[in-house]
């Protein structure tokens, strides 16, 4: 089986062809650099994303938040449910950890902006 992807690791946007066999990647072509090969392998076997969203603060304002590292794509909905239960209280500084190991992903949820 083959999958076609556009690499998003750099502005070049290489057109990748990924061969998949036995539940894994058996070959990648079209990548200009090693980042493209790694992207293709990750995207086809275990896709990840950095979740960027907002959390309602205790005072009702919205706070931009994100995961500090990529998380498994299939965990996005459980992480969003956990974000929706948070009510961080001001003041919040950028980079402040709001939830450690959110939903068991191994990633921390951090503030992406400061709010006084």
C-alpha positions as CSV (number, residue, x, y, z in Angstrom):
1,X,0.0,0.0,0.0
2,X,1.2,3.5,-0.7
3,X,0.3,6.9,0.8
4,X,1.1,10.3,-0.6
5,X,1.9,13.1,1.8
6,X,3.2,16.7,1.7
7,X,6.0,17.1,4.2
8,X,5.4,20.0,6.7
9,X,8.8,19.9,8.4
10,X,10.2,22.8,6.4
11,X,8.9,25.3,3.8
12,X,10.1,23.1,0.9
13,X,6.9,21.0,1.1
14,X,8.4,17.8,-0.5
15,X,5.9,15.4,-2.1
16,X,6.4,12.1,-0.3
17,X,5.4,8.6,-1.3
18,X,5.3,6.3,1.6
19,X,5.2,2.5,1.1
20,X,3.5,0.7,4.0
21,X,3.8,-3.0,4.6
22,X,3.2,-5.2,7.6
23,X,2.0,-2.3,9.7
24,X,5.1,-0.3,9.2
25,X,6.9,1.9,6.7
26,X,8.9,0.0,4.2
27,X,10.1,3.0,2.2
28,X,9.9,6.7,1.7
29,X,10.7,8.6,-1.5
30,X,10.5,12.2,-2.5
31,X,12.1,13.7,0.6
32,X,14.9,16.2,0.1
33,X,16.2,15.8,3.7
34,X,16.2,13.2,6.5
35,X,13.4,15.2,8.3
36,X,11.0,14.2,5.5
37,X,11.7,10.6,6.0
38,X,11.1,10.8,9.8
39,X,8.0,12.9,9.3
40,X,6.5,10.3,6.9
41,X,7.3,7.4,9.2
42,X,5.8,9.1,12.2
43,X,2.7,10.4,10.3
44,X,1.9,6.9,8.9
45,X,2.6,4.8,12.0
46,X,1.9,7.0,15.0
47,X,0.8,10.5,14.1
48,X,1.3,13.3,16.7
49,X,0.2,16.9,17.0
50,X,0.9,19.8,19.3
51,X,-2.5,20.8,20.7
52,X,-3.1,24.5,20.6
53,X,-6.4,25.7,22.1
54,X,-7.8,27.9,24.9
55,X,-8.8,27.3,28.5
56,X,-11.4,29.3,30.4
57,X,-9.8,31.0,33.4
58,X,-11.4,31.2,36.8
59,X,-12.3,34.9,36.1
60,X,-14.1,33.9,32.8
61,X,-11.4,35.1,30.4
62,X,-9.9,32.8,27.8
63,X,-6.2,31.8,28.0
64,X,-4.2,30.4,25.1
65,X,-2.7,27.1,26.0
66,X,-0.7,24.3,24.2
67,X,0.9,21.0,24.9
68,X,4.6,21.4,25.5
69,X,5.4,18.7,23.0
70,X,3.5,16.7,20.4
71,X,1.0,14.1,21.7
72,X,-0.5,11.1,19.9
73,X,-3.3,12.2,17.6
74,X,-5.7,9.7,19.0
75,X,-5.4,11.4,22.5
76,X,-6.5,14.9,21.3
77,X,-10.1,14.5,22.4
78,X,-9.3,13.2,25.9
79,X,-6.8,16.1,26.3
80,X,-9.4,18.6,25.2
81,X,-11.8,17.2,27.8
82,X,-9.2,17.7,30.5
83,X,-8.5,21.2,29.2
84,X,-12.2,22.0,29.5
85,X,-12.2,21.0,33.2
86,X,-9.3,23.4,34.0
87,X,-9.9,26.8,35.6
88,X,-6.5,28.4,36.0
89,X,-6.5,31.5,38.2
90,X,-4.7,34.6,37.3
91,X,-1.9,35.7,37.3
92,X,-0.6,33.3,34.7
93,X,2.8,33.6,33.1
94,X,3.8,32.4,29.6
95,X,5.2,28.9,29.8
96,X,3.5,28.2,33.2
97,X,2.6,24.5,33.5
98,X,-1.1,24.3,34.0
99,X,-1.4,20.5,34.0
100,X,1.5,18.0,34.2
101,X,1.3,14.8,32.1
102,X,-2.1,15.8,30.8
103,X,-4.4,12.8,30.2
104,X,-1.4,10.5,30.7
105,X,0.3,11.7,27.4
106,X,3.6,12.5,29.0
107,X,3.2,16.1,27.9
108,X,2.5,19.2,30.1
109,X,-0.1,21.7,29.2
110,X,1.4,25.2,29.3
111,X,0.2,28.8,29.1
112,X,0.9,30.3,25.7
113,X,0.3,33.8,26.9
114,X,0.4,35.8,30.1
115,X,-2.7,37.0,31.9
116,X,-2.7,39.2,35.0
